[in-house]
């Protein structure tokens, strides 16, 4: 099965789970009088919407290079991750605003309704389902080296964590009496804060890739070590690296004996390129500029 088809399969499985959960959560939230559960339902709705984004952008990112995209379309997958982060920020803002309004009402003396057990059961079921979806998606994302799927997996995990906060808030509001019904909107605000944290991490990563941020220093040192394994090759310098979706690009200058023939220099550079692709993937973009060694 091709990479794009496998990503579709995993994302569709998550989408089905999200549709079922968000429907159940909205019903449980409204019938169970729980603002925390409604907030959790909004989170699941954002999960479903980001599934749609992933499906749309992975189709584009799977296209090969063409005249207008010499490095392929991999960054469309990074754009998908960026949009997922924005969706999380939007969902978090709405959730915290709603919880804040209820908190102000409570401080002004309004009695908030206690949630029902239906809302609590919805939260507990959500924890189990979303954690299973997280482990399934993260495992496939690592295998397929997909940033968009990785982002979607953490979206599942953040939903599971928010459901834990929701369950605690709803359970406290049910069992501790009318004076503690405020725990329900407080739980919804905590859910919003957790969403913000996850969103910031996603946005930080995707913005770094979209602005051609270099690969981590340890990765660049590994690239230099691989180059130095070849005889008669010295002084790798002007190393430039960046990520293009699920691929990386490497550009570097190296020095060789100036007495080597053009054919020998070419063969050596090709061998280095082959070794780098074995390590970082067959679709890695490698550009090597050969210079003669400096005279003593």
N, C-alpha and C positions, 0 to 999 in steps of 0.2 A: 504494500500500500504506500502511495506517495506521501511525502511530508504534509502537503496541503490537505489531502484527504484525511490523514490521521488527525490533524488539528481540527478539521471540521467535525469529525466523529466525536472527539473529546469535548469540544465546545457544545455540540448539540446535546450530549448527555447532560452537561451542566445546565443547559437552557431548559431542558425538560424538568430537571429538579427545581430550578428557580421558579418556573411557572406554577408548578404544583405548590411550592412553599409560599410564594407571594399571595396566591389566591387564598390558601388556608390561613395565612397570617392576617390578611386584611379582614377576613370574616371573623376570626378569633379576636382581633383587636377591637372591631366595632361592637360585636355582640358581647365581648368580655369586658368592655369599658376600660381598655388599657391603651394609653397613649404610647407606652413603651413598645407594645406589640405593633401598633400602627407604624411607629418609627422603624421597627425591625422589618416590617413589610415593605416600607419604602426602600430600605437597604437591599432587600431581595429584588425589588423592582429595578434598582440601579444595576444589580448583578445581571439581570436578564437583558437590559439595554446594552450593557457592555459586551455581552455575548454576541449581540447583533453586530456591534462595532468590530469585534475580533473576526467574525465570519466574513465581513465585507473587506477588511483590510488584508487579511491573510490571502484572500484570492488575488489581490493586486500584488502583494509582496512576493508571491510565488512565480510571477512572470519573470522570464529571463531578461538579460540585458538587451537593450535595443538602441536605436540611433539617438534617442533623447535621454537614455539612462545608461551610460557606459558602465556603471557599477551595479546595475540591476535595480530592483525595486524594494530591496530589503528594508529601507527606512520607513516604508509605509507601515510595517509592523511596529516600529518604534512610535509612529504617530498614533497607532491604536492604543499603545500603552499610555501615551500622554493623554488621550481622550478619556481613558478609563480613570486616570487620576483626577481629571477635571470633573467627571461624573461623581466620583466619590466626594469631592469638595462640595459640589452642589447639594448632594444628598445630606451631607453632614450639616451644612448651613441650615437647611430646612428643618432637620430633626432638632438641632439645638435651639432654634428660634421657637418652635412649637413647645418644647419642654420648658423654655424660659418663660413663655407666656403663662403656662399652667403654674409654674413656681410663683410668679408674681401674683396670680389670682389667689393661690393658697396663702401667701403672706398677707393679702388683704382680707383674709377671713373666709374665703370661699371654701366649702367642703368638697373635696374631690371625691368622685365615686370610686369605691374599691373595685379592682379588677376581679373577674371570675376565674375559676379553675381552667376553663377552656383556653384562656390566654396563656396560662402557665404550661399546659400540655403542649400548646403550639410552640412555645419557646424551647422546651425540652426536645421535641421532635426535630426542630430546626438545628439544634446543636449537633445531634447525631448525623443528620443528613448532610449538613454543610461540611462537617469534618471529614466525612467519607469522600465527598466531592473534592475537598482540598487535597487529600492524599492521592487520589486517582489523578487529578490534573497536574499536580506538582511532579509526580513521577514521569508522566508522559512529556511534560514541558522540558525536563532535564534530558530525556532521551532525544527529543526533537530539537533541543537548543532553541526554544521559542520564547522570546522576551514577552510577547503578548500573552501567551499561555501562562507564563510565570506570573504575570500581573493578575491574570484572571484567577489563578490558583489562590493567590493571597487575598483576592476579593472574597473567595469562598471562606478562607480562614478568618478574615475580618468579620464576616457575617456570623460565623460560629461563635467568635468571641463576643460579638454584640448580643447574640442570643443568650450567652451566659449572664451578661450584665442585665439583660431583660428579665431572665428567669429569677435572678436574685431580687430585682426591684419588685416584680409582680408577686413573688412569694412573700416578701416582707410586707407588702401592702395588704396581702390577703390574711396573713397569720398574726400580724402585730396589732391589728385593729385600725379604727378610723383615723387615729392621730398620725398613722404612718402611711397613709395613702399617697403622701408626697413622694415616697420612694419610687413610685411608678414613673413620673416625669423626670425625676433625677436620674433614673436608670436610662431613660431615653437620651438625656444630655450626655451621659457617659458614653453611650453608643456613638453619638456624634463626634466626641473627642477622639475616640479610637479610629473612626473613619478618617479624620483629619490627619492623624499620624501616618496611617497607611498611604493616604493620598500624597502626602509630602514626599515620602520615600519613592513612590512611583514616578512622580513628576521630576524629582531630582535625577533619577536614572535616565529617564527618557530625554529630558532637556540636555543632559550631558552627551548623549549619543547624537541628538539632532544638531548639536553645536560642535561635533567632531572632537569630543573630549578624548584624550589619549587613554589607552588601556592602562590598567594598574601597573605600578612600577615593577612588581615582581614578575608580571607577564613580559614586560619589555626586557628585563634582565634575562629571562629564560630564552627569549628570542636571540639575544646576543650570545648566550652560551651555546645555542645550537649552531649559530654561524661559526663560532670559534672552534667547533669540533673538526672543521675541515682543514686539511693541510694547506699551507701557503696562503691562508686567508687571515688577515689581521685588521685591527682597528675598525670594527663596525662603528659608524658614526652617522650623524644626521638621521637618526632613527625616528620615524613618524608612524604612529599607529592610530587606528580608530575602528569603531564598530559600525557595521552596515547591516542592521537587522540582526539576523542570526549568524552573519559572517563577520570576519575582520579583514582589515587592510593593513599591509605592512610595506613600508618604503624605507630603504636604508642604503647607505654607501658603504662599500668595503674596499680594502686594499689587497692587491695581489702582486706577485713578482712581475715587474714590467717586461721581463724577457719571455714570459709565457706567450704562446701564440694566441691569436684571437679565438681560434677554435677551442683551445684548452681553457681559456678564461670563460668562454660561453658555457662549456660543459660543467665547469665548477659552479658557476652561478645557477645553472639549471638544477644541479644536484642539491644546492642549498634551498632553492625554491621548493623542490620536491619534498625535502625533509620538513620544511616549515608547514607544508600542506598536510603531511602525514600527521603532524602534531596538532594543528589547529583547524583541520577540515579541508576537504578537497576543493571547496569553493573560496578558499582564502585568496585575497588579492595580494600578490607579492611583486614588488618592483625593486630590483637590485641594480645599483649603479656601481660599476667597477672602476677603480682608480689604481694607478701604479704605486708601489710602495715608495715612501720618501727615501731619497738617497741620504746616506750617513754623512 
